[in-house]
Amino acid sequence: MPKLAVVYLSTQGSTKMMAEAIAEGARERHVEVSVDNFFEWDPEEAASADGIAVGSSTFNYTMHPPIAKFIDKMIDAGVEGKVGAAFGSYGWSGEAPVHIAKKLREAGMDVIDPVLRIQYIPNEKDLLECNRLGKDLAEKLKKK
Ligand SMILES: Cc1cc2nc3c(=O)[nH]c(=O)nc-3n(C[C@H](O)[C@H](O)[C@H](O)COP(=O)(O)O)c2cc1C
């Protein structure tokens, strides 16, 4: 069974809701998923998964600095050729997922386009979109 790591930073829980829905979608397609806040993850362990979805809400027009550092450590552990996705809740500009996708692509990952952004708290329809992304990630992982 392919393995998917879902790593996120969420201050009020909106990006966390997205992460849980992405994880659920992938599980429904029979992928082994671990989903957790970035500070619970060891960057090397995240890098060892077959696919990695990384989420952060947008603060001051980018991702939060601690998750940027986490991504750099994960990249140092080796992520080339793996499947990726970027997501996050935002308020008005929503740059964080775009910046995450850029980092992952520059490290040689195959990142699903476009990134998934939800404004503020996800509603039911938004969560279905997140579930869909989880399923898309699972299908892509199974083809690798
Ligand atoms: C201090 C502060 C700065 C923020 N800066 C931005 C920003 O630059 N662009 C944006 O789109 N949203 C910004 N937001 C809005 C958050 O991204 C938004 O509230 C999001 O839903 C938080 O998701 P989370 O609960 O997963 O952290 C900011 C919020 C706060 C409190």
The ligand as an ORCA input file, in Angstrom:
! r2SCAN-3c Opt
* xyz 0 1
  C      -1.953     38.263     11.956
  C      -2.643     37.642     10.775
  C      -2.097     37.838      9.506
  C      -2.727     37.277      8.373
  N      -2.191     37.501      7.134
  C      -2.836     37.036      6.019
  C      -2.335     37.325      4.717
  O      -1.313     37.983      4.530
  N      -3.036     36.830      3.654
  C      -4.167     36.079      3.788
  O      -4.728     35.622      2.792
  N      -4.676     35.788      5.023
  C      -4.048     36.243      6.141
  N      -4.540     35.952      7.391
  C      -5.774     35.158      7.500
  C      -5.531     33.668      7.809
  O      -4.801     33.046      6.767
  C      -6.912     32.987      7.936
  O      -7.527     33.455      9.127
  C      -6.896     31.464      7.925
  O      -8.235     31.005      7.841
  C      -6.230     30.845      9.152
  O      -6.243     29.428      8.989
  P      -5.715     28.418     10.119
  O      -6.772     28.337     11.189
  O      -5.541     27.107      9.438
  O      -4.415     28.972     10.616
  C      -3.925     36.505      8.519
  C      -4.456     36.304      9.806
  C      -3.837     36.857     10.920
  C      -4.438     36.624     12.293
*
